[in-house]
């Protein structure tokens, strides 16, 4: 079984069913910490597990910063539950004691890296995301420091949703490994040093792992478990697990179980006697349900497109109706348009006649202007001739005056 969740801004979202948002953390005395209504998908092959992981990664919250184009803005937790048992053959005699089932839980956590706002350039929503990420990483570091300190009497798992979800992975029946990413650049020395310190503290945490085994889980051959009776089988398994834990042979189990394949095979058995198998939220369901959800989503998109097309068709019909009304109105006003056209023709003729008259007046004015210009030139020539004659008269008078003055001076001398 596969479950995939993300912790974004202290809100838990189911990545396999994104419509499930703000899920709550619960704690059961038998099964421990779990997320209420979290999807648990049954996968029968590694290819199905990889498909579910790829679908979940698509729904993860990412954004671009100055340090990374696709920076993770949330922590994600992937849990894969694997069960192993020996299947009874039909030809074999039923054993006095049913075979046991071994269960293993693989938890993979991808933490969003802590960042400095001065380097990432986060603003607005990105800044609030960075604050939440740094706060949860700080709480995880405090928990690891407390677990690594033998003298610590209290571990603050409840300081953050991240640490509470990792309670089992840090201090339960498990083997824990950590992969730390360091940057070789001296510019990021402080971040690399804090990451290495975090990893060194995590290496000091000691956990104990034992085999999870139960004798009451396997259903006899011929009676398969489906989504309708998986809770009854789960209750039996949990009670058996509680008895085994009392003897020190097993640890906490999960509250949902895998179903055995029926005689006709998994792919051929998709319906029960009551009709189609319906998956219930928060319980285990098959991978077929994932494809059904994808098909429903596609059908919803098709319905939206159909509604959009219907809206466009309605708008087009309304436009055609309006065009018809305009055509009817235009037909009714055809006579008025014709009269208006006649008036426009008459007016244009009157304008043409007035324009011709204006042109004739303009030509007459131009001829009169040319005639006046010629007269002015003739008068100007006469005036010039008179001026020249006057100048000659003045010159002759000046000469006579000079001759008279000279004769007067001669007479005075005598």
MARSEBA-685107 format. One record per atom (N, C-alpha, C): residue in one letter; x, z, y. Coordinates in steps of 0.001 Angstrom, whole numbers, padded with zeros to 6 digits, always signed. Layout:
<sites>
AXZY...
</sites>
This chain:
<sites>
X+000835+000000-001189X+000000+000000+000000X+000870+000000+001238X+000425-000698+002242X+001198-000870+003468X+000353-000384+004639X+000963+000421+005504X+000348+000809+006781X+001380+000593+007873X+000915+000191+009033X+001810-000211+010121X+001173+000244+011433X+001867+001085+012183X+001320+001598+013430X+002387+001571+014514X+001934+001634+015750X+002849+001742+016880X+002426+002904+017771X+003418+003524+018399X+003184+004619+019333X+003568+004117+020716X+002538+003758+021490X+002747+003186+022818X+002117+004101+023858X+002942+004611+024776X+002457+005505+025831X+001681+006685+025234X+002226+007229+024114X+001611+008365+023414X+000211+008023+022896X-000056+006746+022640X-001303+006297+022022X-000959+005573+020736X-001621+005957+019654X-001351+005374+018336X-002295+004194+018134X-001722+003032+017802X-002487+001809+017566X-002168+001283+016181X-003187+000841+015479X-003018+000239+014161X-002613-001222+014346X-001388-001582+013949X-000906-002953+014142X-001561-003935+013185X-002087-003450+012057X-002787-004337+011131X-004247-004533+011525X-004744-003693+012410X-006101-003828+012953X-006045-003382+014406X-005620-004261+015329X-005367-003857+016726X-006582-003286+017439X-007784-003546+016907X-008968-002981+017566X-009035-001464+017407X-008270-000911+016453X-008209+000541+016263X-007140+001104+017194X-007587+001666+018293X-006663+002169+019307X-006902+003653+019523X-005855+004328+020001X-005929+005764+020308X-006382+006560+019084X-005721+006310+017957X-006023+007054+016732X-005468+008477+016845X-006065+009374+016064X-005710+010786+016137X-004892+011197+014910X-004010+012156+015134X-003187+012702+014054X-003915+013906+013463X-004019+013915+012155X-004640+015026+011446X-003637+015602+010444X-003943+016794+009976X-003062+017445+008999X-003925+018043+007902X-003591+017692+006692X-004299+018184+005512X-003389+019120+004739X-003907+020236+004271X-003029+021167+003537X-002452+020583+002259X-003115+019552+001724X-002618+018954+000477X-001722+017747+000744X-002166+016871+001642X-001430+015616+001865X-000493+015674+003055X-000620+016681+003924X+000268+016794+005061X-000243+016023+006261X+000666+015588+007119X+000319+014902+008363X-000054+013454+008062X-001178+013009+008653X-001598+011617+008484X-002342+011183+009737X-002556+009888+009856X-003271+009303+010996X-004674+008953+010539X-005651+009460+011237X-007041+009240+010857X-007441+007786+011109X-008148+007222+010116X-008674+005844+010177X-007575+004784+010243X-006379+005108+009807X-005302+004107+009779X-005481+003190+008579X-005347+001892+008803X-005533+000918+007722X-004406+001032+006710X-004781+000953+005448X-003821+000932+004350X-004158-000258+003465X-003306-001271+003497X-003575-002539+002830X-002840-002580+001499X-003552-002978+000468X-002949-003108-000857X-002222-004444-000936X-000954-004404-001283X-000138-005612-001454X+000399-005637-002874X+000352-006801-003506X+000780-006922-004903X+002086-007681-005072X+002727-008079-003961X+003983-008822-004068X+004784-008622-002783X+006106-008836-002833X+006915-008732-001603X+006483-009716-000530X+005999-010898-000942X+005566-011881+000050X+004385-011348+000855X+003474-010640+000210X+002339-010084+000937X+002793-008997+001904X+003789-008201+001492X+004316-007160+002376X+004950-007797+003610X+005748-008850+003412X+006382-009533+004544X+005338-010169+005459X+004273-010680+004859X+003205-011259+005680X+002562-010194+006560X+002290-009023+005988X+001684-007942+006759X+002621-007472+007865X+003924-007411+007569X+004892-006993+008591X+004909-007999+009743X+004916-009286+009408X+004936-010303+010469X+003669-010245+011320X+002513-009984+010681X+001271-009863+011446X+001322-008654+012367X+001899-007541+011878X+001994-006351+012714X+002951-006520+013877X+004078-007193+013634X+005067-007391+014697X+004474-008221+015833X+003584-009159+015515X+002954-009969+016560X+002129-009116+017521X+001576-008026+017007X+000724-007169+017830X+001501-006063+018528X+002822-006023+018366X+003608-004949+018972X+003769-005196+020475X+003845-004098+021226X+003990-004182+022684X+005448-004457+023039X+005722-005579+023697X+007058-005937+024160X+006964-006433+025599X+008104-006393+026286X+008150-006864+027666X+009602-007199+028005X+009803-007878+029117X+011141-008282+029542X+011648-007342+030632X+012929-006983+030531X+013599-006189+031556X+014910-006879+031918X+015682-006254+032807X+016959-006834+033202X+017977-006797+032066X+017754-005944+031064X+018700-005797+029958X+018278-006565+028712X+016995-006918+028606X+016515-007536+027378X+015271-008359+027691X+015201-009570+027132X+014052-010426+027360X+012827-009947+026597X+013030-009426+025370X+011922-008934+024540X+012174-007475+024214X+012130-006652+025214X+012389-005222+025031X+011182-004552+024379X+011451-003751+023345X+010379-003008+022671X+009918-001876+023566X+008629-001821+023806X+008063-000784+024663X+007293+000262+023860X+007477+000287+022555X+006772+001245+021712X+007607+001527+020470X+007345+002680+019842X+007920+003010+018542X+006959+002503+017462X+007504+001944+016387X+006657+001485+015281X+007077+002196+014007X+006095+002471+013176X+006328+003160+011896X+005661+002332+010805X+006455+001870+009861X+005979+001107+008705X+006104+001983+007468X+005022+002102+006722X+005028+002902+005504X+004560+002036+004342X+005405+001997+003320X+005115+001224+002116X+005102+002195+000945X+003959+002316+000275X+003812+003196-000883X+003896+002355-002141X+004828+002702-003023X+005052+001965-004268X+004743+002896-005433X+003963+002394-006389X+003606+003170-007575X+004042+002423-008819X+004495+003174-009796X+005021+002586-011030X+004443+003342-012218X+003955+002583-013195X+003425+003203-014420X+003521+002202-015555X+003434+002703-016766X+003440+001854-017952X+002002+001515-018310X+001686+000226-018353X+000325-000217-018629X+000075-000201-020127X-001065+000304-020508X-001411+000343-021918X-001866-001035-022394X-001354-001456-023522X-001761-002719-024113X-003037-002536-024934X-003815-003589-025039X-005069-003496-025788X-004825-003245-027266X-003734-003802-027780X-003483-003664-029220X-002957-002286-029575X-002405-001582-028604X-001850-000269-028885X-002964+000756-029034X-002675+001768-029856X-003618+002861-030017X-003554+003750-028789X-004673+004244-028355X-004643+005130-027185X-003830+006376-027458X-002930+006670-026518X-002055+007828-026677X-002840+009100-026412X-002363+010150-027042X-003027+011444-026841X-002897+011895-025399X-001793+011504-024769X-001548+011886-023383X-001364+010623-022560X-002139+010405-021538X-002000+009168-020750X-000637+009114-020066X-000114+007896-019881X+001195+007780-019222X+001109+008229-017762X+002229+008695-017279X+002284+009197-015906X+002579+008059-014925X+002341+008336-013659X+002561+007373-012583X+003575+007959-011616X+004576+007176-011287X+005580+007594-010303X+005263+006913-008966X+005407+007679-007931X+005086+007162-006607X+006267+007359-005669X+006546+006331-004879X+007590+006397-003865X+007066+005927-002524X+007488+006570-001451X+007046+006221-000103X+008260+005816+000725X+008254+004575+001189X+009306+004064+002061X+008778+004039+003486X+009424+004793+004371X+009041+004854+005776X+010165+004260+006619X+009844+003235+007388X+010812+002573+008266X+010338+002772+009702X+011205+003359+010517X+010873+003638+011915X+011785+002812+012810X+011205+002050+013688X+011966+001301+014693X+011708+001964+016036X+012709+002681+016523X+012559+003404+017783X+012863+002485+018960X+012056+002583+019988X+012370+001884+021242X+013537+002604+021905X+014578+001872+022248X+015784+002493+022779X+015563+003140+024136X+016216+004280+024335X+016157+004913+025655X+016919+004053+026660X+016476+004046+027897X+017073+003164+028893X+017175+003870+030238X+018121+003408+031014X+018267+003897+032381X+017557+002941+033322X+016755+003523+034184X+015958+002699+035088X+016852+001905+036033X+018001+002471+036396X+018905+001769+037309X+019458+000490+036692X+019530+000439+035351X+020061-000748+034677X+018953-001702+034236X+017836-001151+033815X+016758-002012+033326X+015901-002577+034451X+015926-001932+035635X+015119-002410+036755X+013629-002276+036520X+013215-001246+035764X+011794-001064+035448X+011031-000578+036675X+009845-001139+036871X+008971-000745+037971X+007529-000742+037490X+006709+000080+038120X+005287+000100+037806X+005027+000555+036381X+004332-000295+035608X+003986+000046+034219X+005234+000165+033370X+006231-000708+033592X+007475-000627+032821X+008174+000723+033043X+008082+001245+034257X+008702+002541+034553X+008000+003660+033791X+006667+003629+033745X+005932+004650+032994X+006249+004547+031503X+006389+003315+030985X+006769+003147+029573X+008137+003750+029311X+009092+003501+030203X+010436+004043+030021X+010412+005573+030027X+009611+006167+030900X+009507+007624+030934X+008983+008170+029614X+007936+007537+029079X+007358+007999+027817X+008338+007825+026665X+009049+006706+026643X+010036+006462+025574X+011145+007508+025629X+011702+007736+026804X+012789+008713+026934X+012322+010119+026571X+011074+010443+026912X+010545+011775+026588X+010433+011963+025079X+009899+010968+024369X+009761+011084+022914X+011122+011087+022225X+012068+010274+022706X+013414+010269+022117X+014085+011623+022337X+013871+012207+023502X+014439+013535+023777X+013848+014576+022836X+012524+014515+022608X+011890+015452+021677X+012427+015267+020264X+012649+014010+019851X+013219+013752+018519X+014634+014308+018423X+015423+014155+019482X+016777+014727+019464X+016754+016237+019353X+015812+016894+020030X+015717+018356+019928X+015335+018784+018514X+014419+018031+017874X+014025+018360+016503X+015203+018211+015547X+015959+017123+015693X+017110+016906+014811X+018173+017971+015051X+018368+018356+016323X+019337+019415+016614X+018907+020735+015982X+017611+021031+015997X+017128+022268+015370X+017271+022220+013858X+016989+021060+013255X+017133+020938+011798X+018588+021017+011374X+019495+020517+012211X+020915+020554+011863X+021536+021931+012103X+020867+022777+012866X+021400+024113+013165X+020886+025112+012137X+021747+025678+011291X+021273+026635+010272X+020666+027886+010891X+021061+028227+012109X+020565+029452+012728X+019223+029257+013411X+018723+028016+013492X+017453+027762+014182X+016297+028304+013358X+015401+029033+014010X+014251+029631+013329X+012961+028858+013561X+012972+027912+014466X+011746+027166+014791X+012110+025724+015123X+011328+024815+014595X+011509+023388+014857X+010252+022884+015570X+010440+022313+016742X+009302+021913+017589X+008819+020513+017222X+008162+020379+016061X+007628+019082+015656X+006440+018650+016507X+005735+019600+017138X+004513+019286+017866X+004764+018931+019335X+006029+018844+019746X+006302+018492+021138X+005950+017043+021452X+005915+016193+020438X+005633+014774+020641X+004916+014237+019418X+004102+013196+019628X+003430+012559+018498X+004431+011912+017556X+005547+011415+018107X+006564+010791+017270X+007165+011804+016301X+007551+012961+016792X+008152+013975+015910X+007141+014512+014907X+005877+014583+015303X+004887+015074+014352X+004652+014066+013237X+004661+012770+013570X+004512+011751+012530X+005711+011713+011594X+006901+012113+012097X+008128+012068+011280X+008438+013417+010651X+007468+014307+010609X+007714+015624+010016X+008180+015504+008583X+007477+014684+007802X+007844+014526+006394X+009179+013804+006235X+009424+012806+007067X+010654+012014+006932X+011897+012802+007306X+011752+013836+008131X+012917+014609+008568X+013142+015881+007771X+012078+016440+007202X+012261+017732+006541X+011532+017855+005220X+010985+016762+004698X+010204+016855+003474X+010960+016372+002261X+010197+015927+001270X+010745+015426+000012X+011136+013964+000220X+012371+013756+000698X+012775+012393+001025X+014287+012305+001144X+014752+011076+001199X+016141+010754+001529X+016102+009965+002837X+016790+010474+003852X+016707+009888+005194X+018022+009230+005568X+017929+008022+006110X+019095+007299+006627X+018781+006864+008053X+019826+006674+008859X+019658+006264+010247X+020625+005136+010563X+020149+004141+011286X+020978+003022+011747X+021014+003079+013273X+022178+003283+013825X+022343+003382+015269X+023032+002132+015798X+022568+001628+016919X+023134+000430+017549X+023930+000846+018777X+025195+000429+018827X+026079+000761+019945X+026494-000513+020668X+026770-000374+021951X+027226-001498+022769X+028713-001330+023049X+029555-002328+022739X+031004-002171+022920X+031464-002209+024374X+030603-002578+025306X+031018-002674+026705X+031217-001288+027309X+032253-001157+028120X+032523+000123+028774X+031436+000480+029785X+030693-000531+030241X+029626-000279+031195X+028543+000619+030606X+028359+000508+029280X+027320+001287+028596X+027936+002408+027767X+029025+002983+028227X+029704+004030+027451X+028815+005263+027290X+028123+005668+028351X+027301+006883+028280X+026189+006728+027241X+025515+005567+027235X+024450+005352+026257X+025002+005313+024838X+026153+004661+024648X+026746+004591+023312X+027174+005982+022831X+027705+006785+023738X+028140+008129+023356X+026946+008995+022957X+025856+008941+023732X+024675+009741+023394X+024055+009268+022084X+024080+007956+021820X+023551+007446+020552X+024394+007915+019377X+025729+007870+019529X+026604+008349+018459X+026415+009850+018225X+026222+010614+019289X+025967+012047+019143X+024644+012288+018428X+023641+011514+018763X+022342+011619+018093X+022478+011323+016604X+023222+010273+016252X+023401+009909+014841X+024201+010978+014091X+025220+011551+014726X+026016+012587+014061X+025181+013836+013784X+024282+014172+014697X+023394+015304+014444X+022422+014992+013316X+021924+013752+013276X+020995+013379+012212X+021667+013430+010851X+022960+013133+010781X+023680+013180+009497X+023781+014593+008962X+023663+015586+009848X+023778+016978+009410X+022485+017533+008852X+021382+016768+008930X+020105+017238+008400X+020103+017070+006886X+019717+018115+006149X+019681+018095+004693X+018232+018047+004217X+017948+017145+003291X+016615+017043+002691X+016752+017064+001177X+015660+017447+000492X+015631+017503-000960X+014618+016496-001462X+015019+015679-002407X+014128+014670-002971X+013892+014957-004441X+012620+014887-004860X+012276+015039-006274X+011278+013950-006649X+011071+013770-007914X+010224+012681-008406X+008756+013043-008226X+008000+012127-007660X+006556+012293-007530X+005893+011698-008770X+005314+012539-009597X+004789+012071-010871X+003488+012791-011182X+002516+012056-011736X+001237+012641-012120X+000775+012019-013421X+000106+012808-014229X-000380+012327-015530X-001845+011953-015498X-002507+012129-014394X-003957+011938-014347X-004355+010802-013418X-003433+009923-013108X-003763+008847-012174X-004219+007575-012870X-003529+007190-013969X-003805+005900-014600X-005211+005876-015178X-005964+004844-014864X-007317+004678-015387X-007226+003946-016717X-007966+004333-017739X-007923+003634-019031X-008207+002156-018866X-007606+001353-019742X-007723-000103-019654X-009182-000522-019788X-009606-001401-018883X-010979-001884-018925X-011854-001298-017847X-011414-000250-017175X-012193+000327-016069X-011306+000333-014840X-011407-000698-014045X-010539-000823-012875X-011041+000010-011716X-010163+000251-010782X-010501+000981-009565X-010632-000030-008445X-011716-000004-007717X-011860-000846-006539X-012124+000033-005339X-012460-000601-004221X-012639+000152-002997X-013843+001080-003038X-014771+000877-004004X-015971+001698-004041X-015757+003026-004761X-014794+003058-005686X-014572+004319-006389X-013171+004844-006230X-012405+004296-005243X-011027+004716-005086X-010939+006157-004593X-011939+006617-003829X-011892+007982-003319X-012075+009000-004439X-012924+008677-005440X-013080+009597-006562X-011784+009719-007346X-011143+008571-007604X-009866+008624-008310X-008822+009340-007474X-008883+009154-006130X-007934+009833-005257X-008097+011337-005317X-009341+011817-005384X-009559+013265-005465X-008964+013832-006746X-009141+013084-007865X-008541+013542-009118X-007026+013585-009023X-006455+012538-008388X-004998+012501-008281X-004475+013626-007401X-005181+013921-006293X-004736+014986-005403X-004809+016343-006080X-005888+016565-006878X-005973+017840-007590X-004865+017959-008626X-004556+016816-009287X-003451+016843-010240X-002135+017075-009525X-001971+016459-008326X-000748+016675-007559X-000609+018121-007128X-001739+018756-006771X-001673+020166-006358X-001192+021037-007517X-001710+020747-008737X-001254+021540-009900X+000224+021287-010176X+000646+020022-010004X+002055+019725-010270X+002961+020382-009233X+002511+020413-007951X+003318+021080-006937X+003442+022572-007222X+002381+023159-007774X+002447+024575-008100X+003517+024841-009144X+003775+023861-010013X+004823+024005-011027X+006182+023543-010525X+006238+022991-009330X+007522+022546-008787X+007947+021189-009274X+007019+020368-009769X+007391+019065-010326X+007143+017917-009354X+006346+018135-008311X+006017+017042-007382X+005787+017602-005997X+005562+016749-005045X+005368+017152-003658X+004094+016522-003124X+003982+016494-001851X+002759+015994-001207X+002492+014538-001579X+001235+014253-001764X+000821+012870-002033X+000023+012308-000886X-000297+011044-000957X-001119+010410+000079X-002580+010433-000342X-003464+010190+000587X-004902+010319+000340X-005570+009006-000041X-004771+007970-000331X-005369+006712-000781X-004512+006117-001875X-005106+005414-002810X-004430+004985-004031X-004564+003486-004237X-003671+002971-005062X-003714+001543-005410X-004672+001317-006572X-005217+000155-006655X-006189-000173-007705X-005512-000970-008817X-005880-000675-010061X-005373-001459-011197X-006063-002805-011256X-005368-003798-011739X-005968-005135-011881X-006973-005132-013035X-008046-005829-012852X-009051-005911-013912X-008659-006962-014939X-009480-007084-015965X-009110-007974-017078X-008977-009421-016628X-009834-009861-015718X-009799-011268-015292X-008721-011557-014280X-007977-010557-013854X-006917-010780-012874X-007393-010473-011477X-006383-010189-010600X-006718-009798-009215X-007371-010934-008452X-006816-012177-008598X-007311-013293-007792X-008718-013715-008208X-009082-013479-009509X-010388-013912-009989X-011443-012836-009873X-011035-011622-009546X-011990-010526-009461X-012075-010067-008021X-012999-010628-007302X-013159-010276-005893X-014514-009657-005615X-015393-009534-006660X-016715-008973-006448X-017011-007930-007508X-017799-006947-007159X-018242-005930-008093X-019685-006218-008483X-020242-005351-009321X-021609-005568-009772X-022582-005511-008609X-022270-004737-007610X-023177-004590-006481X-023064-005696-005457X-022206-006677-005692X-022035-007764-004727X-020636-007766-004175X-020471-008312-002967X-019139-008421-002354X-018591-007042-002058X-017278-006892-002242X-016634-005607-001981X-016388-005463-000496X-016851-004378+000053X-016693-004118+001481X-015602-003086+001669X-014660-003377+002580X-013579-002437+002884X-014055-001441+003918X-013677-000196+003748X-014082+000848+004671X-012912+001231+005553X-013185+001489+006819X-012140+001826+007776X-011501+003146+007375X-010172+003199+007455X-009438+004405+007118X-009097+004489+005654X-009695+003659+004792X-009404+003679+003369X-008546+002486+002988X-008166+002432+001716X-007373+001305+001230X-008271+000085+001076X-007724-001086+001356X-008448-002322+001128X-007446-003405+000783X-007932-004461+000161X-007050-005491-000368X-006580-006422+000727X-005561-007212+000395X-005032-008191+001343X-006050-009278+001636X-006984-009479+000701X-008034-010467+000932X-008836-010094+002172X-008991-008788+002405X-009733-008338+003578X-009018-008754+004866X-007663-008765+004818X-006898-009225+005986X-007237-010675+006308X-007276-011505+005260X-007616-012904+005482X-009063-013034+005958X-009939-012178+005430X-011321-012202+005889X-011407-011846+007373X-010613-010848+007789X-010598-010479+009204X-010070-011616+010060X-008999-012282+009568X-008469-013430+010313X-009513-014538+010415X-010260-014749+009299X-011316-015763+009314X-012420-015378+010290X-012785-014083+010301X-013806-013630+011247X-013348-013813+012687X-012060-013528+012939X-011525-013725+014275X-011593-015192+014681X-011225-016081+013726X-011293-017518+014019X-012739-017950+014262X-013666-017398+013445X-015070-017730+013656X-015549-017245+015020X-015079-016060+015426X-015439-015574+016758X-014936-016493+017850X-013692-016989+017692X-013162-017928+018673X-013967-019222+018693X-014397-019660+017489X-015226-020875+017423X-016552-020642+018132X-017137-019445+017941X-018393-019135+018628X-018214-019137+020143X-017067-018586+020582X-016797-018588+022025X-016684-020019+022541X-015987-020878+021777X-015859-022282+022185X-017215-022972+022200X-018059-022646+021181X-019396-023241+021159X-020198-022809+022378X-020129-021506+022700X-020850-021022+023884X-020346-021704+025147X-019005-021898+025215X-018441-022589+026374X-018947-024023+026455X-019001-024704+025302X-019504-026082+025280X-020979-026134+025673X-021759-025148+025185X-023173-025123+025556X-023339-024910+027057X-022500-024031+027618X-022562-023806+029069X-022234-025083+029833X-021183-025777+029384X-020810-027031+030047X-021909-028078+029904X-022529-028147+028699X-023623-029106+028520X-024791-028780+029434X-025103-027478+029581X-026201-027089+030455X-025904-027456+031911X-024664-027216+032320X-024281-027582+033688X-024374-029093+033892X-023947-029852+032857X-024030-031316+032949X-025476-031780+033040X-026358-031141+032234X-027778-031513+032293X-028363-031188+033665X-028005-030040+034210X-028484-029697+035546X-027990-030705+036580X-026730-031135+036441X-026198-032134+037365X-026947-033455+037234X-027259-033842+035978X-028016-035089+035779X-029420-034974+036388X-030056-033809+036218X-031389-033615+036810X-031323-033710+038330X-030300-033080+038911X-030148-033156+040372X-029909-034595+040819X-029129-035352+040012X-028883-036752+040359X-030175-037571+040305X-031032-037269+039300X-032304-037977+039207X-033189-037657+040410X-033230-036385+040805X-034020-036016+041982X-033522-036737+043224X-032210-036810+043372X-031643-037518+044523X-032017-038986+044475X-032022-039578+043254X-032389-040987+043128X-033849-041200+043522X-034722-040261+043083X-036133-040376+043448X-036313-040287+044960X-035641-039333+045563X-035731-039188+047014X-035206-040429+047713X-034138-040991+047176X-033568-042210+047781X-034523-043384+047673X-035252-043477+046527X-036234-044550+046387X-037365-044383+047394X-037799-043150+047601X-038873-042909+048559X-038436-043246+049983X-037167-043056+050274X-036676-043300+051639X-036023-044676+051789X-036331-045605+050865X-035735-046946+050953X-036232-047694+052193X-037556-047577+052465X-038117-048263+053609X-037528-047748+054915X-037387-046425+054971X-036779-045840+056171X-035343-046316+056329X-034673-046426+055186X-033294-046920+055251X-033260-048366+055744X-034227-049165+055290X-034257-050557+055742X-034512-050639+057245X-035476-049842+057730X-035724-049829+059161X-034499-049373+059944X-033863-048370+059400X-032646-047896+060062X-031579-048978+060062X-031493-049709+058935X-030522-050796+058872X-030845-051875+059913X-032187-052220+060102X-032573-053203+061120X-032206-052736+062519X-032459-051449+062771X-032098-050905+064081X-030599-050966+064294X-029866-050695+063221X-028402-050750+063328X-027946-052171+063603X-028636-053182+062958X-028267-054590+063190X-028542-054968+064648X-029733-054585+065153X-030053-054897+066545X-029072-054236+067508X-028762-053003+067218X-027819-052294+068071X-026447-052960+068044X-026044-053409+066861X-024746-054088+066756X-024757-055404+067540X-025918-056137+067485X-026000-057370+068267X-025903-057072+069762X-026621-056030+070197X-026560-055664+071613X-025142-055282+072011X-024472-054560+071110X-023081-054191+071397X-022194-055423+071494X-022440-056427+070619X-021647-057652+070675X-021882-058389+071988X-023185-058498+072416X-023483-059179+073674X-022832-058469+074857X-022943-057139+074846X-022319-056392+075944X-020804-056555+075936X-020239-056629+074718X-018786-056822+074629X-018401-058198+075187X-019204-059252+074885X-018909-060592+075408X-019021-060608+076938X-020073-059931+077451X-020217-059872+078907X-019036-059168+079546X-018611-058098+078912X-017449-057369+079421X-016210-058259+079401X-016081-059065+078354X-014925-059956+078277X-014985-061009+079386X-016191-061564+079667X-016330-062561+080730X-015970-061949+082082X-016515-060728+082354X-016177-060050+083593X-014692-059789+083685X-014110-059435+082550X-012676-059147+082533X-011872-060404+082850X-012319-061586+082334X-011608-062845+082621X-011756-063238+084102X-012957-063019+084679X-013153-063292+086094X-012270-062409+086967X-012216-061152+086591X-011364-060221+087341X-009903-060646+087274X-009467-061073+086085X-008087-061511+085941X-007819-062756+086801X-008783-063725+086832X-008597-064933+087663X-008529-064562+089142X-009448-063664+089569X-009430-063223+090968X-008130-062535+091314X-007629-061764+090377X-006370-061053+090585X-005214-062040+090733X-005211-063090+089910X-004151-064093+089995X-004228-064830+091347X-005461-065122+091770X-005631-065812+093058X-005115-064945+094219X-005445-063668+094200X-004987-062752+095237X-003472-062622+095215X-002898-062609+094029X-001430-062539+093921X-000797-063785+094568X-001391-064988+094320X-000835-066223+094909X-000940-066184+096434X-002080-065699+096940X-002245-065588+098380X-001220-064620+098985X-001016-063534+098309X-000045-062545+098788X+001351-063141+098828X+001691-063945+097821X+003023-064573+097801X+003150-065568+098973X+002045-066347+099249X+002106-067324+100354X+002264-066614+101708X+001483-065559+101900X+001590-064793+103129X+002964-064150+103263X+003493-063693+102160X+004831-063079+102201X+005862-064120+102635X+005731-065399+102197X+006670-066453+102606X+006532-066744+104107X+005276-066790+104619X+005067-067006+106050X+005680-065874+106862X+005440-064661+106442X+006004-063507+107138X+007529-063566+107163X+008126-063986+106060X+009581-064098+106008X+010077-065158+107013X+009354-066281+107076X+009763-067342+108019X+009630-066848+109455X+008551-066173+109787X+008374-065627+111133X+009464-064625+111463X+009813-063777+110489X+010884-062799+110729X+012205-063494+111026X+012482-064561+110299X+013732-065296+110536X+013731-065931+111940X+012583-066492+112374X+012504-067090+113697X+012705-066046+114787X+012090-064896+114575X+012238-063805+115522X+013694-063348+115603X+014337-063252+114462X+015759-062862+114460X+016605-063885+115229X+016281-065188+115075X+017036-066223+115810X+016811-066086+117328X+015535-065802+117693X+015235-065619+119129X+016002-064437+119692X+016045-063376+118927X+016783-062176+119391X+018256-062502+119562X+018815-063237+118655X+020251-063588+118750X+020522-064444+120006X+019616-065422+120276X+019826-066291+121461X+019705-065488+122761X+018775-064568+122799X+018609-063706+123967X+019842-062817+124160X+020376-062299+123094X+021592-061480+123191X+022761-062281+123747X+022894-063529+123333X+023987-064370+123829X+023812-064666+125334X+022535-064957+125748X+022283-065210+127163X+022588-063977+128004X+022264-062778+127441X+022517-061531+128145X+024022-061303+128329X+024791-061583+127351X+026245-061408+127433X+026837-062376+128462X+026332-063612+128469X+026853-064605+129448X+026520-064194+130879X+025343-063671+131102X+024945-063206+132412X+025797-062037+132857X+026113-061095+131961X+026943-059941+132303X+028347-060395+132691X+028871-061353+131977X+030218-061852+132316X+030222-062547+133704X+029186-063306+134030X+029102-063955+135344X+028967-062924+136447X+028231-061850+136237X+028087-060797+137227X+029406-060107+137523X+030213-059890+136547X+031541-059248+136734X+032429-060198+137537X+032379-061494+137336X+033216-062473+138085X+032803-062468+139546X+031560-062409+139857X+031101-062437+141230X+031570-061198+141973X+031519-060078+141290X+031961-058826+141918X+033444-058908+142290X+034252-059514+141467X+035696-059617+141751X+035939-060531+142971X+035249-061561+143108X+035426-062464+144254X+035039-061736+145513
</sites>
